[in-house]
Amino acid sequence: MRVLLFLSLFLFNLSIIQAQAILEDERYVPETDSLVLKKLDQWQDLKFGLLMHWGPYSQWGVVESWSICPEDYGWCERKKGQHPDNYYEYKKEYEGLKTTFNPVKFDPEKWAHAAQEAGMRYMVFTTKHHDGFSMFDSKYTDYKVTDSACAFSTNPKANITKEVFEAFRDKNLWVGAYFSKPDWHHENYWSPYWPPQDRNVNYDPTLYPEKWEDFVQFTHNQLMELLTDYGDVDIIWLDGGWVKKRDHQNIDENYEEKFSENEAKNGFIKHRVVSQDIRMDELVKKAREKQPGLIVVDRAVYGKNQNYLTPENRVPEKELPYPWESCIISGGGWSYTPDAKYMSGHEGVQMLVDIVAKGGNLLLNIAPSPEGEWQEGAYRLLNDYKDWMAINSEAIYNSHALAPYKENNICMTQQKNGTTYFFYMTNEGETQMPSSITINSHEPIEGATVTLLGSKKPLEWEKLGSGFKVLIPKSLQNKPPSEFVWTIKVSQLKQ
């Protein structure tokens, strides 16, 4: 019996891995709009961005939105002491957090400065998560930060999205709007007539087309508000990939359905498969009439409206053949976690290098506190990025992947002019450079200049079979110009 159970779990996990591989390798539809293609090329050169999850839920230090979802996962767990055994009482208290949300220490200019100093070039902010709370002054709902019942509504910075967008634009960062397609507060998504069953709409849209149309119009209206009243927006980052039209390409091949089928066999369906067509093609057309060239990321929905893909909290094993970004938690969870432990500078910098070497971007999540502050661990991490990027950023921005992308502990990137960079990824605590660094996969042209970023003096190098060896002088061995990763620059490689 145990053998059969192990085998079934193994085969299920294998199907997940294979499904993810399909999503990463094959499930991308190239954009055709020339303005979007130009902007995508520019976005791929930015390499490093900031994601922020923030809302009234931060007051409880719980996972963003998901604790009010009636699905049984460990990460959906309800806040203890807040009626965790009574769903309806819990949801009422959760939505009551609107009245006490009062982040009086909110200082977006400080955040934007820290992000710019760290080398971040774009930012994506949660204008609305699945719980439906709008962090902007929407005229289509009173469940928002500017409503008079919200404690923060009288603050001069009450329109939080506007303040965030303006602060980051002032520091020359691109602006992205995270927006949830599902809205668990809206009466025509989770209708009060029926109990919510899972993450999906709690009625059949085909049986109640008027209700569903009302919700579609609400969604379109809110997104158009963001694209009309909040200045230039570079990216619309749409979450809630289960809200989509179910057709041949989004049923037969989508691995979520395979998971649901497996759960059904175990007697409990955590979430259903429901066609929820919000007419994305129509929405994107209107959006780009307002903001030409807008990048649209309809996450986890196969089709032309997913301009780049977003592996969540993981880094792919290899280069991917389309635009992509890994969205990664820097510390705690996506939303604010008291006493969160942040990744080290060593881990953070090496993750950025690894992602960029595979042709991707890193979108690093930092979660503000209920008071509107970042934790010191976040600032320490960004300061480590700042110090490293001050020496090595030329090897990051505007670069492209170079096969084999990584050789042992050495990653590589290349610029359009042929300049190539080899990143020596140190072991934790390794502070002294070796006397030589060997690269087997590439060879400089005769007479090429080889240097270490942070040092102007050329380094000696020797041809070594199909590769080469760089000799590191004692002065650099004992005092490397940066921590975590050391970067060898080669003026030109042999073709």
C-alpha positions as CSV (number, residue, x, y, z in Angstrom):
1,M,0.0,0.0,0.0
2,R,2.8,2.4,0.9
3,V,4.6,1.6,-2.4
4,L,1.4,2.4,-4.3
5,L,0.9,5.6,-2.4
6,F,4.5,6.7,-3.0
7,L,4.3,5.8,-6.7
8,S,1.0,7.8,-7.1
9,L,2.6,10.8,-5.3
10,F,5.7,10.5,-7.5
11,L,3.7,10.4,-10.7
12,F,1.5,13.4,-9.6
13,N,4.6,15.5,-8.7
14,L,6.2,14.5,-12.0
15,S,3.1,15.7,-13.9
16,I,3.4,19.0,-12.0
17,I,7.0,19.4,-13.1
18,Q,6.2,18.4,-16.7
19,A,3.3,20.9,-16.7
20,Q,5.5,23.7,-15.4
21,A,8.1,22.8,-18.1
22,I,5.4,23.1,-20.7
23,L,4.4,26.5,-19.4
24,E,8.0,27.7,-19.3
25,D,9.1,26.3,-22.7
26,E,6.2,26.4,-25.0
27,R,3.3,28.5,-23.7
28,Y,4.1,32.0,-24.9
29,V,2.4,33.9,-27.7
30,P,4.7,36.7,-29.1
31,E,3.4,40.2,-29.2
32,T,2.8,41.9,-32.6
33,D,2.2,45.5,-31.6
34,S,5.4,47.4,-32.6
35,L,5.1,49.9,-29.7
36,V,4.7,47.1,-27.2
37,L,7.7,45.1,-28.7
38,K,9.9,48.2,-28.4
39,K,8.8,48.7,-24.8
40,L,9.4,45.0,-24.0
41,D,12.9,45.3,-25.3
42,Q,13.5,48.2,-23.0
43,W,12.0,46.4,-20.1
44,Q,14.3,43.4,-20.6
45,D,17.2,45.8,-20.3
46,L,16.0,47.1,-16.9
47,K,16.8,43.7,-15.1
48,F,15.8,44.7,-11.6
49,G,12.5,45.8,-10.1
50,L,10.5,46.2,-6.9
51,L,7.2,44.6,-6.0
52,M,5.1,45.7,-3.0
53,H,2.2,43.9,-1.4
54,W,0.4,46.2,1.0
55,G,-3.1,46.7,2.3
56,P,-5.3,46.6,5.5
57,Y,-4.4,42.8,5.9
58,S,-0.9,44.0,6.9
59,Q,-2.3,45.0,10.3
60,W,-2.8,41.3,11.1
61,G,0.5,40.1,9.6
62,V,-1.5,37.5,7.6
63,V,-1.1,36.3,4.0
64,E,-2.6,38.9,1.7
65,S,-6.3,38.3,1.0
66,W,-6.1,34.5,1.1
67,S,-7.3,34.0,4.7
68,I,-10.8,34.9,3.6
69,C,-10.8,32.3,0.8
70,P,-12.7,29.1,1.7
71,E,-10.0,26.8,0.5
72,D,-8.0,24.4,2.7
73,Y,-4.3,25.2,2.4
74,G,-1.8,25.9,5.1
75,W,-1.0,29.3,3.7
76,C,-4.7,30.3,3.8
77,E,-4.7,29.9,7.6
78,R,-6.8,32.5,9.4
79,K,-5.5,34.9,12.0
80,K,-5.7,33.4,15.5
81,G,-7.9,35.2,18.0
82,Q,-10.0,36.6,15.1
83,H,-13.0,34.1,15.0
84,P,-11.0,31.6,13.1
85,D,-13.7,28.9,13.5
86,N,-16.5,31.1,12.1
87,Y,-15.9,32.0,8.5
88,Y,-18.6,34.8,8.3
89,E,-17.5,36.5,11.5
90,Y,-13.9,36.2,10.4
91,K,-14.6,37.8,7.0
92,K,-16.6,40.6,8.7
93,E,-13.6,41.4,11.0
94,Y,-11.2,41.2,8.1
95,E,-13.1,43.7,6.1
96,G,-13.4,45.9,9.2
97,L,-9.6,46.3,9.0
98,K,-10.4,49.1,6.6
99,T,-11.5,51.3,9.5
100,T,-8.2,51.0,11.4
101,F,-5.8,51.1,8.4
102,N,-3.7,54.2,9.2
103,P,-0.1,54.1,7.9
104,V,0.9,57.5,9.2
105,K,4.6,56.8,8.6
106,F,4.0,56.3,4.9
107,D,7.0,57.9,3.1
108,P,7.1,56.8,-0.6
109,E,9.9,59.1,-1.4
110,K,12.1,57.2,1.1
111,W,11.2,53.9,-0.6
112,A,11.9,55.3,-4.1
113,H,15.3,56.6,-3.0
114,A,16.3,53.3,-1.5
115,A,15.1,51.4,-4.6
116,Q,16.9,53.7,-7.0
117,E,20.1,53.5,-4.9
118,A,19.9,49.7,-5.0
119,G,19.8,49.7,-8.8
120,M,16.1,48.9,-9.3
121,R,14.7,50.3,-12.5
122,Y,11.0,49.6,-12.2
123,M,8.3,49.1,-9.6
124,V,5.0,47.2,-9.4
125,F,2.6,48.2,-6.7
126,T,-0.6,46.4,-5.4
127,T,-3.4,48.8,-6.4
128,K,-5.9,46.1,-5.5
129,H,-5.5,42.5,-4.2
130,H,-8.1,39.7,-4.3
131,D,-9.9,41.0,-1.2
132,G,-11.0,43.9,-3.4
133,F,-9.6,46.7,-1.2
134,S,-8.6,49.5,-3.5
135,M,-5.4,51.4,-2.6
136,F,-6.5,54.2,-4.9
137,D,-9.4,56.7,-5.0
138,S,-11.8,54.6,-7.2
139,K,-15.2,56.0,-7.7
140,Y,-16.6,52.5,-8.3
141,T,-16.3,51.3,-4.7
142,D,-16.4,52.5,-1.1
143,Y,-14.0,49.6,-0.1
144,K,-11.0,51.8,-0.6
145,V,-8.3,53.7,1.3
146,T,-9.9,57.1,0.6
147,D,-13.3,56.2,1.9
148,S,-14.3,58.3,4.9
149,A,-14.6,55.2,7.1
150,C,-10.9,54.5,6.6
151,A,-8.7,56.0,9.3
152,F,-6.2,57.1,6.7
153,S,-8.7,58.9,4.5
154,T,-8.0,62.4,5.9
155,N,-4.3,62.1,5.5
156,P,-2.9,64.3,2.6
157,K,-1.3,61.2,1.2
158,A,-4.5,59.1,1.4
159,N,-4.5,58.3,-2.3
160,I,-1.6,55.8,-1.8
161,T,-1.3,54.6,-5.3
162,K,-1.0,58.2,-6.6
163,E,1.7,59.0,-4.1
164,V,3.7,55.8,-4.8
165,F,3.5,56.3,-8.6
166,E,4.6,59.9,-8.4
167,A,7.5,59.2,-6.0
168,F,8.9,56.4,-8.1
169,R,8.5,58.3,-11.4
170,D,10.4,61.2,-9.8
171,K,13.4,58.8,-9.4
172,N,13.1,57.7,-13.0
173,L,11.7,54.2,-12.2
174,W,9.1,52.7,-14.5
175,V,5.7,52.3,-12.8
176,G,3.7,49.1,-12.8
177,A,0.2,48.5,-11.4
178,Y,-0.6,45.2,-9.8
179,F,-4.3,44.6,-10.2
180,S,-6.4,41.6,-9.1
181,K,-9.0,40.4,-11.6
182,P,-11.0,38.6,-9.0
183,D,-12.6,40.8,-6.4
184,W,-13.9,38.9,-3.3
185,H,-15.7,42.0,-2.0
186,H,-17.7,42.9,-5.0
187,E,-21.4,41.8,-4.9
188,N,-21.2,40.4,-8.4
189,Y,-18.1,38.3,-7.9
190,W,-18.9,36.8,-4.5
191,S,-22.6,37.5,-4.4
192,P,-24.1,37.7,-0.9
193,Y,-27.0,35.5,-2.1
194,W,-24.7,32.4,-2.1
195,P,-21.8,31.5,0.1
196,P,-18.4,31.6,-1.5
197,Q,-17.1,28.1,-2.4
198,D,-13.5,28.8,-3.3
199,R,-11.5,31.4,-5.1
200,N,-13.9,31.6,-8.0
201,V,-17.1,33.5,-8.7
202,N,-19.7,31.9,-6.5
203,Y,-22.4,31.6,-9.2
204,D,-22.5,30.4,-12.8
205,P,-21.9,33.4,-15.1
206,T,-23.7,31.7,-17.9
207,L,-26.9,31.5,-15.7
208,Y,-26.6,35.0,-14.4
209,P,-25.2,37.0,-17.4
210,E,-26.4,40.4,-16.1
211,K,-24.6,39.9,-12.8
212,W,-21.4,38.9,-14.6
213,E,-21.6,41.7,-17.1
214,D,-21.9,44.2,-14.1
215,F,-18.7,42.7,-12.7
216,V,-16.9,42.9,-16.1
217,Q,-17.8,46.5,-16.5
218,F,-16.6,47.2,-12.9
219,T,-13.2,45.6,-13.7
220,H,-12.8,47.5,-16.9
221,N,-13.8,50.8,-15.2
222,Q,-11.3,50.4,-12.4
223,L,-8.4,49.6,-14.7
224,M,-9.2,52.5,-17.0
225,E,-9.2,54.7,-13.9
226,L,-5.7,53.7,-13.1
227,L,-4.7,54.3,-16.8
228,T,-6.4,57.7,-17.0
229,D,-6.0,59.4,-13.6
230,Y,-2.5,58.3,-12.4
231,G,-0.1,59.5,-15.1
232,D,2.1,57.3,-17.3
233,V,1.8,53.6,-16.4
234,D,4.3,51.2,-18.0
235,I,3.0,47.8,-16.9
236,I,-0.4,46.4,-15.9
237,W,0.4,43.3,-13.9
238,L,-2.8,41.3,-13.6
239,D,-3.1,38.6,-11.0
240,G,-5.8,35.9,-10.5
241,G,-5.1,33.8,-13.5
242,W,-8.2,31.6,-12.8
243,V,-10.3,34.5,-14.0
244,K,-10.2,33.8,-17.8
245,K,-12.3,32.5,-20.6
246,R,-12.1,28.7,-20.7
247,D,-11.4,27.6,-24.2
248,H,-9.4,24.9,-25.9
249,Q,-6.1,26.5,-25.1
250,N,-6.9,27.3,-21.5
251,I,-8.5,24.0,-20.6
252,D,-6.8,21.1,-22.3
253,E,-3.3,22.3,-21.7
254,N,-3.5,24.2,-18.4
255,Y,-2.0,22.3,-15.6
256,E,-4.3,23.8,-12.9
257,E,-7.1,21.6,-14.2
258,K,-5.0,18.6,-13.8
259,F,-4.5,19.5,-10.1
260,S,-8.2,20.0,-9.6
261,E,-8.9,16.6,-11.1
262,N,-6.5,14.9,-8.8
263,E,-7.9,16.7,-5.8
264,A,-11.4,15.5,-6.8
265,K,-10.2,11.9,-6.7
266,N,-9.2,12.5,-3.1
267,G,-12.7,13.6,-2.2
268,F,-12.1,17.3,-1.8
269,I,-12.0,19.9,-4.5
270,K,-10.1,22.9,-3.3
271,H,-11.2,25.0,-6.3
272,R,-13.4,24.5,-9.3
273,V,-12.9,25.3,-12.9
274,V,-15.2,28.1,-14.0
275,S,-15.2,30.0,-17.2
276,Q,-14.9,33.7,-16.2
277,D,-14.5,35.8,-19.4
278,I,-13.7,39.4,-18.6
279,R,-13.0,40.1,-22.3
280,M,-9.3,40.8,-22.0
281,D,-8.8,41.5,-25.7
282,E,-11.4,44.3,-25.4
283,L,-9.8,45.6,-22.2
284,V,-6.3,45.6,-23.5
285,K,-7.4,47.5,-26.7
286,K,-9.0,50.2,-24.6
287,A,-6.0,50.3,-22.3
288,R,-3.5,50.8,-25.1
289,E,-5.6,53.5,-26.7
290,K,-5.1,55.4,-23.4
291,Q,-1.5,54.3,-22.9
292,P,0.2,53.3,-26.2
293,G,2.9,50.6,-25.8
294,L,1.6,49.5,-22.4
295,I,3.0,46.2,-21.3
296,V,0.2,43.8,-20.2
297,V,1.0,40.8,-18.0
298,D,-2.2,38.6,-17.7
299,R,-0.4,36.2,-15.5
300,A,-0.8,32.4,-16.0
301,V,-3.3,32.9,-18.9
302,Y,-2.0,31.5,-22.1
303,G,-2.4,34.0,-25.0
304,K,-1.3,37.3,-26.5
305,N,-2.1,39.3,-23.4
306,Q,0.7,37.8,-21.3
307,N,3.6,39.9,-22.7
308,Y,6.1,38.4,-20.3
309,L,5.9,35.4,-18.0
310,T,6.3,35.4,-14.2
311,P,7.7,32.3,-12.5
312,E,6.6,32.9,-8.9
313,N,9.1,32.7,-6.0
314,R,11.4,30.5,-8.0
315,V,14.2,30.8,-10.5
316,P,14.1,28.6,-13.7
317,E,16.8,26.1,-14.2
318,K,17.8,27.4,-17.6
319,E,17.4,30.3,-20.0
320,L,13.8,30.7,-21.2
321,P,13.1,31.6,-24.9
322,Y,10.8,34.6,-24.2
323,P,10.6,37.7,-21.9
324,W,10.3,36.6,-18.2
325,E,10.8,37.8,-14.6
326,S,11.0,35.9,-11.4
327,C,9.0,37.5,-8.6
328,I,10.7,36.7,-5.4
329,I,9.9,37.3,-1.7
330,S,12.8,39.1,0.0
331,G,11.8,38.3,3.5
332,G,8.8,36.9,5.5
333,G,5.9,36.6,3.0
334,W,4.4,38.6,0.2
335,S,2.6,40.7,2.7
336,Y,4.0,42.1,6.0
337,T,5.4,39.6,8.4
338,P,6.4,40.8,11.9
339,D,10.1,40.0,12.6
340,A,10.6,38.8,9.0
341,K,14.0,37.3,8.2
342,Y,15.3,38.8,5.0
343,M,17.6,37.0,2.5
344,S,21.3,37.9,2.9
345,G,23.1,40.2,0.6
346,H,25.1,37.1,-0.6
347,E,21.9,35.3,-1.5
348,G,20.2,38.4,-3.0
349,V,23.0,39.5,-5.2
350,Q,23.7,36.0,-6.5
351,M,20.1,35.5,-7.3
352,L,20.0,38.6,-9.4
353,V,23.1,37.5,-11.3
354,D,21.7,34.0,-11.8
355,I,18.4,35.3,-13.2
356,V,20.1,37.9,-15.5
357,A,22.5,35.3,-16.8
358,K,19.5,33.3,-17.9
359,G,18.0,36.3,-19.7
360,G,15.4,37.2,-17.1
361,N,14.5,40.1,-14.7
362,L,14.3,40.0,-10.9
363,L,11.2,41.5,-9.3
364,L,11.9,41.6,-5.6
365,N,9.0,41.9,-3.1
366,I,9.2,44.1,-0.1
367,A,6.1,44.4,2.2
368,P,5.4,47.6,4.0
369,S,4.3,47.6,7.6
370,P,0.8,48.6,8.9
371,E,2.4,52.0,9.8
372,G,3.8,52.5,6.3
373,E,7.4,51.6,6.9
374,W,9.9,49.1,5.5
375,Q,11.7,46.8,8.0
376,E,15.4,47.4,8.6
377,G,16.2,44.0,7.0
378,A,14.8,45.3,3.7
379,Y,17.0,48.4,3.9
380,R,20.1,46.3,4.8
381,L,19.4,44.1,1.8
382,L,19.0,47.0,-0.6
383,N,22.2,48.6,0.7
384,D,24.1,45.4,-0.1
385,Y,22.6,45.6,-3.6
386,K,23.6,49.3,-3.8
387,D,27.3,48.5,-2.9
388,W,27.5,45.7,-5.3
389,M,25.8,47.5,-8.2
390,A,28.0,50.5,-7.8
391,I,30.9,48.3,-9.0
392,N,29.2,45.7,-11.2
393,S,26.1,47.2,-12.7
394,E,27.5,47.5,-16.2
395,A,27.5,43.7,-16.4
396,I,23.8,43.6,-15.5
397,Y,21.9,46.3,-17.4
398,N,21.2,46.0,-21.1
399,S,22.9,42.6,-21.2
400,H,21.7,39.4,-22.8
401,A,22.2,35.7,-22.0
402,L,25.3,33.9,-23.3
403,A,25.3,30.1,-23.5
404,P,26.1,28.1,-21.5
405,Y,24.8,30.8,-19.0
406,K,26.6,29.2,-16.1
407,E,29.7,27.1,-15.8
408,N,30.3,25.6,-12.3
409,N,30.2,28.7,-10.1
410,I,30.6,31.2,-13.0
411,C,27.7,33.0,-14.6
412,M,28.0,35.0,-17.8
413,T,26.4,37.9,-19.7
414,Q,27.2,39.8,-22.9
415,Q,26.6,43.3,-24.2
416,K,25.5,44.0,-27.8
417,N,29.1,45.3,-28.6
418,G,30.6,41.9,-27.7
419,T,31.9,42.9,-24.2
420,T,31.5,39.8,-22.0
421,Y,31.3,39.4,-18.2
422,F,32.1,36.4,-16.2
423,F,30.6,36.4,-12.6
424,Y,32.6,34.4,-10.0
425,M,29.9,33.4,-7.4
426,T,31.6,33.2,-4.1
427,N,30.8,30.6,-1.4
428,E,29.2,32.0,1.8
429,G,32.0,33.7,3.8
430,E,34.5,33.6,0.9
431,T,36.3,36.9,1.0
432,Q,39.7,36.2,-0.6
433,M,40.0,35.8,-4.4
434,P,41.8,32.8,-5.8
435,S,45.1,33.2,-7.5
436,S,43.4,32.3,-10.8
437,I,40.0,31.9,-12.3
438,T,39.4,29.4,-15.2
439,I,36.6,29.6,-17.8
440,N,36.4,26.6,-20.1
441,S,33.4,27.5,-22.4
442,H,34.8,30.7,-24.0
443,E,38.1,32.2,-25.2
444,P,39.1,35.9,-25.7
445,I,40.4,37.0,-29.0
446,E,44.2,37.6,-29.2
447,G,45.1,40.9,-27.6
448,A,41.7,41.1,-25.7
449,T,41.7,43.3,-22.6
450,V,40.7,41.4,-19.4
451,T,39.9,43.3,-16.2
452,L,38.1,42.9,-12.9
453,L,35.3,45.3,-12.4
454,G,36.3,47.8,-9.7
455,S,39.9,47.7,-10.8
456,K,41.3,49.6,-13.8
457,K,44.5,47.5,-14.1
458,P,44.4,44.9,-16.9
459,L,44.8,41.3,-15.8
460,E,47.1,38.7,-17.4
461,W,45.4,35.7,-19.0
462,E,46.4,32.5,-20.6
463,K,44.8,30.4,-23.4
464,L,43.8,27.1,-21.9
465,G,42.4,24.5,-24.4
466,S,39.1,25.9,-25.5
467,G,39.0,28.3,-22.6
468,F,41.3,30.6,-20.7
469,K,42.7,31.3,-17.2
470,V,42.8,34.7,-15.6
471,L,45.6,35.4,-13.2
472,I,44.6,37.4,-10.1
473,P,47.4,39.6,-8.5
474,K,48.0,39.5,-4.7
475,S,46.7,43.0,-4.3
476,L,43.2,42.0,-5.6
477,Q,43.2,38.5,-4.0
478,N,43.5,40.2,-0.5
479,K,41.1,43.1,-1.3
480,P,38.4,42.3,-3.8
481,P,36.5,45.4,-5.0
482,S,33.1,43.9,-4.1
483,E,31.4,41.2,-2.0
484,F,29.4,38.2,-3.0
485,V,30.3,38.1,-6.7
486,W,33.4,39.2,-8.6
487,T,33.1,40.1,-12.2
488,I,35.7,39.5,-14.9
489,K,35.3,41.7,-18.0
490,V,36.6,40.6,-21.4
491,S,36.6,43.1,-24.3
492,Q,36.0,40.5,-27.0
493,L,35.5,36.8,-27.3
494,K,36.7,34.5,-30.2
495,Q,33.7,33.5,-32.3
